[in-house]
Amino acid sequence: MNDPVPSFPAFRTITIADKELFGSYFEKNPPETSELTFTNFFIWRDCDKSQVTSINGNLCIIARPDNEPPYFFEPLGENDIEATNKTCLSHTPRFSRVSERFVKEYFEGKGGCKIEALRDNSDYVYQTKGLIELKGRKYDGKRNKIKRFMKNNIAIYQKLTEDMIPDCLKLLDKWSKSKTAGVCFDEPIREALKNLSELSVEGAVIKINGKVEAFTIGERLNFDTAVVYIEVADPDIDGLPQYINQQFCKNEWGNVAYINREQDLGDAGLRRAKLSYHPIKLIQKFDVTVV
């Protein structure tokens, strides 16, 4: 049993036992942005130094990352949000990663705050069918990579299960060494793997010669969209990222219309990769700062 969420101004760390509580809020108001899931709040809690409090019966999550000023996410709940926002901003004068709906409803045109679009945090959303079929000239490069991969490898797609986690962690170590981004990535991925069953996420691996060479994790975001949090592939195997992307969509998400593949965080290479799959839209997020 988990400790109850304390009332403001007290805070506590988010724990795995909070999943049901957070889920009850998301069930009433299904999220559109990738941040607003229990999985994301939980696996990033240490990197973001995030904590939760209760204000007017709403869940309010504050983040205090090392690389930027503290901020609140938009409150989870429906109880006197105007007053809840004021309390949040009196404690930390900034909301961040908030949705366009939240900005329009509570801040747009009202003065007293600076509203800034966060391009680096915009979510990329794709048609699931497009990611599976890869039809048309615009996907020639993706199809060719997958064809070469399949010609050169005998790949097996399997659901990710707990017995595969040690192999996934070994792959993560190799993958991490090939990355130069200074953002805290490894720890959230490890948290997702270590808490796989408790988080109730969907995962898959690609095995080649019996060895896990790629893995991915995602879950349903709302009634017509799934979100993919993690995709790790051996950087030395050409075409493997494209293959696991296609196969995960085909095998796990064929019954949802859209795939949210999160943001690019301003990384130029990641932005090129996400744009190369031709998103149907970018979901904007915003900073709201008291001036």
The 8 nearest C-alpha neighbors of each residue, nearest first, counted from 0:
[[1, 2, 16, 3, 17, 15, 14, 19],
 [0, 2, 16, 3, 17, 14, 15, 4],
 [1, 3, 4, 0, 5, 16, 17, 11],
 [4, 2, 5, 1, 17, 0, 6, 11],
 [3, 5, 52, 53, 2, 6, 51, 11],
 [6, 4, 52, 9, 53, 10, 3, 7],
 [5, 7, 53, 52, 9, 8, 54, 4],
 [8, 6, 9, 52, 53, 54, 5, 10],
 [7, 9, 6, 10, 52, 5, 53, 54],
 [8, 10, 7, 5, 6, 52, 11, 53],
 [11, 9, 52, 51, 50, 5, 8, 7],
 [10, 12, 50, 51, 13, 52, 9, 5],
 [13, 11, 50, 51, 14, 49, 10, 44],
 [12, 14, 50, 41, 51, 11, 17, 44],
 [15, 13, 16, 17, 12, 41, 18, 1],
 [14, 16, 17, 18, 41, 13, 197, 198],
 [15, 17, 14, 18, 1, 0, 19, 20],
 [18, 16, 20, 15, 14, 19, 21, 13],
 [17, 19, 21, 20, 16, 15, 22, 37],
 [20, 18, 22, 21, 17, 23, 16, 37],
 [19, 21, 17, 23, 22, 18, 24, 16],
 [22, 20, 18, 24, 23, 19, 37, 17],
 [21, 23, 19, 25, 20, 24, 26, 18],
 [22, 24, 26, 20, 21, 25, 19, 27],
 [25, 23, 22, 21, 26, 27, 76, 75],
 [26, 24, 29, 28, 22, 27, 23, 21],
 [25, 27, 23, 24, 28, 29, 22, 21],
 [26, 28, 25, 24, 29, 23, 76, 22],
 [27, 29, 25, 26, 30, 24, 76, 75],
 [30, 28, 25, 221, 26, 27, 31, 220],
 [31, 29, 32, 35, 28, 221, 220, 25],
 [30, 32, 33, 29, 221, 220, 35, 98],
 [33, 31, 34, 30, 35, 122, 98, 282],
 [32, 34, 35, 261, 31, 36, 226, 122],
 [35, 33, 32, 36, 39, 40, 96, 261],
 [34, 36, 33, 30, 32, 37, 39, 40],
 [37, 35, 38, 39, 34, 40, 33, 30],
 [36, 38, 40, 39, 41, 21, 18, 35],
 [39, 37, 41, 36, 40, 42, 198, 191],
 [40, 38, 36, 41, 42, 37, 34, 43],
 [39, 41, 37, 38, 43, 44, 42, 36],
 [40, 42, 38, 44, 39, 43, 37, 13],
 [41, 43, 187, 190, 39, 44, 40, 191],
 [44, 42, 187, 46, 41, 40, 45, 47],
 [45, 43, 49, 41, 47, 48, 42, 46],
 [44, 46, 48, 47, 43, 49, 42, 186],
 [47, 45, 43, 48, 44, 183, 64, 186],
 [46, 48, 64, 49, 44, 62, 45, 63],
 [49, 47, 45, 63, 44, 46, 62, 64],
 [48, 50, 62, 44, 47, 61, 63, 60],
 [51, 49, 12, 11, 61, 60, 10, 13],
 [50, 52, 60, 10, 11, 59, 12, 13],
 [51, 53, 10, 59, 5, 7, 6, 4],
 [52, 54, 6, 58, 57, 56, 7, 5],
 [53, 55, 57, 56, 7, 83, 6, 52],
 [56, 54, 57, 78, 83, 53, 79, 80],
 [55, 57, 54, 53, 78, 58, 76, 77],
 [58, 56, 76, 54, 53, 55, 75, 74],
 [57, 59, 53, 75, 74, 52, 60, 76],
 [60, 58, 74, 52, 51, 53, 57, 75],
 [61, 59, 51, 50, 71, 72, 52, 58],
 [60, 62, 71, 49, 50, 70, 51, 72],
 [63, 61, 49, 47, 70, 69, 48, 64],
 [62, 64, 69, 48, 47, 49, 65, 68],
 [65, 63, 47, 66, 48, 67, 62, 46],
 [64, 66, 67, 63, 47, 68, 46, 48],
 [65, 67, 64, 68, 63, 182, 47, 69],
 [68, 66, 65, 64, 69, 63, 70, 62],
 [67, 69, 70, 63, 64, 66, 65, 93],
 [70, 68, 63, 62, 67, 64, 91, 61],
 [71, 69, 93, 94, 62, 61, 95, 91],
 [72, 70, 61, 94, 60, 62, 95, 73],
 [71, 73, 94, 95, 60, 97, 74, 61],
 [72, 74, 97, 71, 75, 94, 59, 101],
 [75, 73, 59, 58, 76, 57, 72, 60],
 [76, 74, 58, 57, 24, 59, 73, 77],
 [75, 77, 57, 78, 24, 74, 58, 56],
 [76, 78, 80, 79, 57, 75, 74, 56],
 [77, 79, 80, 76, 55, 56, 57, 83],
 [80, 78, 81, 82, 83, 77, 55, 57],
 [79, 81, 83, 82, 78, 84, 77, 74],
 [82, 80, 84, 83, 79, 85, 105, 78],
 [83, 81, 85, 84, 80, 79, 86, 55],
 [82, 84, 80, 86, 85, 81, 54, 87],
 [85, 83, 87, 81, 86, 82, 80, 88],
 [86, 84, 82, 88, 83, 87, 89, 81],
 [87, 85, 89, 83, 84, 88, 82, 90],
 [86, 88, 84, 90, 85, 89, 91, 83],
 [89, 87, 92, 91, 85, 90, 86, 93],
 [88, 90, 86, 87, 91, 85, 92, 84],
 [89, 91, 88, 87, 92, 86, 8, 85],
 [90, 92, 88, 93, 89, 87, 70, 69],
 [93, 91, 88, 289, 288, 89, 90, 94],
 [94, 92, 288, 70, 287, 91, 88, 95],
 [93, 95, 71, 287, 70, 286, 72, 288],
 [94, 96, 286, 97, 72, 70, 285, 71],
 [97, 95, 284, 285, 286, 72, 98, 120],
 [98, 96, 285, 284, 95, 73, 72, 101],
 [99, 97, 284, 101, 100, 102, 285, 96],
 [98, 100, 102, 101, 103, 284, 283, 97],
 [101, 99, 103, 98, 102, 104, 97, 105],
 [100, 102, 98, 104, 99, 103, 105, 97],
 [103, 101, 99, 106, 100, 104, 105, 107],
 [104, 102, 107, 100, 101, 105, 106, 99],
 [103, 105, 101, 102, 100, 106, 107, 99],
 [104, 106, 102, 103, 101, 107, 81, 109],
 [107, 105, 102, 109, 103, 104, 108, 110],
 [108, 106, 103, 109, 102, 105, 104, 110],
 [107, 109, 110, 106, 103, 105, 111, 112],
 [108, 110, 106, 107, 111, 112, 105, 103],
 [111, 109, 112, 108, 106, 107, 113, 290],
 [110, 112, 290, 289, 109, 113, 288, 106],
 [113, 111, 289, 290, 288, 110, 287, 114],
 [112, 114, 288, 287, 290, 289, 115, 111],
 [115, 113, 287, 286, 112, 288, 285, 116],
 [114, 116, 286, 285, 117, 113, 287, 288],
 [117, 115, 285, 284, 118, 286, 283, 114],
 [118, 116, 285, 120, 119, 284, 115, 121],
 [119, 117, 121, 120, 116, 283, 284, 265],
 [118, 120, 265, 264, 117, 121, 263, 262],
 [119, 121, 262, 118, 117, 264, 122, 284],
 [120, 122, 283, 118, 282, 262, 119, 284],
 [123, 121, 261, 262, 282, 281, 124, 120],
 [122, 124, 281, 260, 261, 259, 278, 262],
 [123, 125, 259, 278, 280, 258, 279, 281],
 [126, 124, 278, 258, 279, 257, 127, 259],
 [125, 127, 257, 129, 128, 256, 258, 130],
 [126, 128, 257, 130, 129, 256, 258, 125],
 [129, 127, 131, 126, 130, 132, 256, 253],
 [128, 130, 126, 132, 127, 133, 131, 134],
 [131, 129, 127, 128, 133, 132, 245, 126],
 [130, 132, 245, 128, 129, 249, 133, 248],
 [131, 133, 129, 134, 130, 128, 245, 127],
 [134, 132, 129, 138, 130, 131, 142, 135],
 [135, 133, 132, 138, 129, 136, 137, 139],
 [134, 136, 137, 138, 133, 139, 132, 129],
 [135, 137, 139, 138, 134, 140, 133, 142],
 [136, 138, 135, 139, 140, 134, 277, 275],
 [139, 137, 141, 136, 140, 133, 135, 134],
 [140, 138, 136, 142, 141, 137, 143, 135],
 [139, 141, 143, 138, 142, 144, 137, 136],
 [142, 140, 144, 138, 143, 139, 145, 241],
 [143, 141, 145, 139, 144, 140, 146, 138],
 [144, 142, 146, 140, 145, 141, 139, 147],
 [143, 145, 238, 141, 147, 142, 146, 148],
 [144, 146, 148, 142, 238, 143, 147, 242],
 [147, 145, 143, 149, 148, 144, 150, 142],
 [148, 146, 150, 144, 149, 145, 151, 143],
 [147, 149, 145, 238, 151, 146, 150, 152],
 [150, 148, 146, 152, 151, 147, 145, 153],
 [151, 149, 147, 148, 152, 146, 153, 145],
 [150, 152, 148, 149, 147, 153, 146, 154],
 [153, 151, 149, 154, 150, 148, 207, 147],
 [152, 154, 207, 149, 155, 151, 208, 150],
 [155, 153, 207, 206, 152, 205, 156, 149],
 [154, 156, 206, 205, 157, 207, 153, 204],
 [155, 157, 205, 204, 206, 154, 203, 158],
 [158, 156, 204, 203, 159, 155, 205, 206],
 [157, 159, 203, 202, 204, 160, 156, 201],
 [158, 160, 203, 202, 204, 157, 163, 161],
 [161, 159, 162, 163, 158, 164, 202, 203],
 [160, 162, 163, 164, 159, 195, 196, 192],
 [161, 163, 160, 164, 165, 159, 166, 167],
 [164, 162, 161, 166, 160, 165, 167, 159],
 [163, 165, 167, 161, 166, 162, 168, 192],
 [166, 164, 168, 167, 163, 169, 162, 161],
 [165, 167, 169, 168, 164, 163, 211, 170],
 [168, 166, 164, 170, 169, 165, 171, 163],
 [167, 169, 171, 165, 170, 166, 164, 172],
 [170, 168, 166, 172, 171, 167, 165, 173],
 [169, 171, 167, 173, 168, 172, 174, 166],
 [170, 172, 168, 174, 169, 173, 175, 167],
 [173, 171, 175, 169, 170, 174, 168, 176],
 [174, 172, 170, 176, 171, 175, 169, 177],
 [173, 175, 171, 177, 176, 172, 170, 233],
 [176, 174, 172, 178, 177, 173, 171, 185],
 [175, 177, 173, 174, 178, 172, 179, 171],
 [176, 178, 175, 174, 179, 173, 234, 172],
 [179, 177, 175, 176, 180, 174, 181, 173],
 [178, 180, 181, 177, 176, 175, 182, 266],
 [181, 179, 182, 178, 266, 183, 184, 175],
 [180, 182, 179, 183, 184, 178, 266, 66],
 [181, 183, 180, 184, 179, 264, 185, 66],
 [182, 184, 185, 46, 181, 186, 187, 180],
 [185, 183, 186, 182, 187, 188, 175, 46],
 [184, 186, 188, 187, 183, 189, 175, 171],
 [185, 187, 189, 188, 184, 190, 183, 46],
 [188, 186, 42, 190, 43, 189, 185, 184],
 [189, 187, 191, 185, 190, 186, 192, 184],
 [190, 188, 186, 192, 187, 191, 193, 185],
 [189, 191, 187, 193, 42, 188, 192, 194],
 [192, 190, 188, 194, 189, 193, 195, 42],
 [191, 193, 195, 189, 190, 194, 188, 164],
 [192, 194, 190, 191, 195, 189, 164, 161],
 [195, 193, 191, 197, 192, 196, 198, 190],
 [194, 196, 192, 198, 197, 191, 193, 199],
 [195, 197, 199, 198, 194, 200, 161, 193],
 [198, 196, 194, 199, 195, 15, 200, 18],
 [197, 199, 195, 200, 196, 194, 38, 18],
 [200, 198, 196, 197, 195, 201, 218, 194],
 [199, 201, 218, 198, 217, 202, 195, 216],
 [202, 200, 217, 218, 216, 199, 203, 159],
 [201, 203, 216, 159, 215, 158, 217, 200],
 [204, 202, 158, 159, 215, 214, 157, 216],
 [205, 203, 214, 157, 213, 159, 156, 158],
 [204, 206, 156, 213, 155, 212, 211, 154],
 [207, 205, 211, 210, 155, 209, 212, 154],
 [206, 208, 154, 209, 210, 153, 155, 212],
 [209, 207, 210, 206, 153, 154, 211, 152],
 [208, 210, 207, 206, 211, 155, 154, 212],
 [209, 211, 206, 207, 208, 212, 166, 205],
 [212, 210, 206, 213, 205, 166, 204, 167],
 [211, 213, 233, 206, 205, 232, 210, 207],
 [214, 212, 232, 205, 231, 204, 211, 233],
 [215, 213, 204, 231, 203, 230, 205, 232],
 [214, 216, 230, 229, 203, 202, 231, 204],
 [217, 215, 202, 229, 201, 228, 227, 203],
 [218, 216, 227, 228, 201, 226, 200, 202],
 [219, 217, 200, 225, 226, 201, 220, 227],
 [218, 220, 225, 221, 226, 224, 217, 222],
 [221, 219, 225, 224, 226, 218, 30, 31],
 [222, 220, 224, 29, 223, 219, 30, 225],
 [221, 223, 224, 220, 219, 255, 29, 225],
 [222, 224, 255, 256, 221, 257, 225, 220],
 [225, 223, 257, 221, 258, 220, 255, 222],
 [226, 224, 219, 220, 258, 218, 259, 257],
 [225, 227, 259, 217, 218, 220, 258, 260],
 [228, 226, 217, 260, 229, 216, 259, 225],
 [229, 227, 217, 216, 226, 260, 261, 230],
 [228, 230, 216, 215, 227, 231, 217, 188],
 [229, 231, 215, 214, 232, 216, 228, 213],
 [230, 232, 214, 213, 215, 229, 171, 174],
 [233, 231, 213, 240, 212, 234, 239, 214],
 [232, 234, 235, 212, 236, 174, 213, 170],
 [235, 233, 236, 232, 174, 177, 237, 239],
 [234, 236, 233, 237, 232, 239, 174, 238],
 [237, 235, 234, 233, 239, 238, 232, 148],
 [236, 238, 239, 235, 148, 144, 234, 240],
 [239, 237, 144, 148, 145, 241, 240, 242],
 [238, 240, 242, 241, 237, 236, 243, 232],
 [241, 239, 242, 243, 238, 232, 244, 231],
 [240, 242, 244, 238, 239, 243, 245, 145],
 [243, 241, 239, 245, 244, 240, 145, 246],
 [242, 244, 246, 245, 240, 241, 247, 239],
 [245, 243, 241, 242, 247, 246, 240, 248],
 [246, 244, 131, 242, 248, 243, 247, 130],
 [245, 247, 249, 243, 248, 244, 250, 242],
 [248, 246, 250, 244, 249, 245, 251, 243],
 [247, 249, 252, 245, 246, 251, 250, 253],
 [248, 250, 246, 253, 247, 131, 251, 252],
 [249, 251, 247, 248, 246, 252, 253, 245],
 [252, 250, 248, 247, 249, 253, 201, 254],
 [253, 251, 248, 254, 255, 249, 250, 225],
 [252, 254, 249, 255, 248, 251, 250, 127],
 [253, 255, 252, 256, 251, 223, 127, 249],
 [256, 254, 223, 252, 253, 224, 257, 225],
 [255, 257, 223, 127, 126, 224, 254, 258],
 [258, 256, 126, 224, 127, 125, 255, 223],
 [257, 259, 225, 125, 224, 124, 127, 226],
 [260, 258, 124, 226, 261, 123, 225, 227],
 [261, 259, 227, 123, 226, 258, 124, 122],
 [260, 262, 122, 259, 123, 33, 228, 263],
 [263, 261, 122, 120, 121, 264, 123, 119],
 [262, 264, 270, 265, 269, 266, 119, 120],
 [265, 263, 119, 266, 120, 262, 269, 270],
 [264, 266, 119, 263, 267, 270, 120, 118],
 [265, 267, 269, 264, 268, 263, 270, 180],
 [268, 266, 270, 269, 265, 271, 263, 272],
 [269, 267, 271, 270, 266, 272, 263, 273],
 [268, 270, 272, 266, 271, 263, 267, 273],
 [269, 271, 267, 273, 263, 268, 272, 274],
 [272, 270, 274, 268, 269, 273, 275, 267],
 [271, 273, 269, 275, 270, 274, 268, 276],
 [274, 272, 270, 275, 271, 276, 269, 123],
 [273, 275, 271, 277, 276, 272, 270, 278],
 [274, 276, 272, 277, 273, 271, 278, 138],
 [275, 277, 274, 273, 278, 272, 130, 138],
 [278, 276, 274, 275, 279, 125, 273, 137],
 [279, 277, 125, 124, 280, 123, 276, 274],
 [278, 280, 125, 124, 277, 126, 281, 123],
 [281, 279, 278, 124, 123, 282, 125, 122],
 [280, 282, 123, 122, 121, 283, 124, 278],
 [283, 281, 122, 121, 280, 123, 284, 32],
 [284, 282, 121, 281, 99, 285, 116, 122],
 [285, 283, 96, 98, 97, 117, 121, 116],
 [286, 284, 116, 97, 117, 96, 115, 95],
 [285, 287, 95, 115, 94, 114, 96, 288],
 [286, 288, 114, 94, 93, 113, 112, 95],
 [289, 287, 93, 113, 112, 92, 286, 290],
 [288, 290, 112, 92, 111, 113, 93, 287],
 [289, 112, 111, 288, 113, 92, 110, 287]]
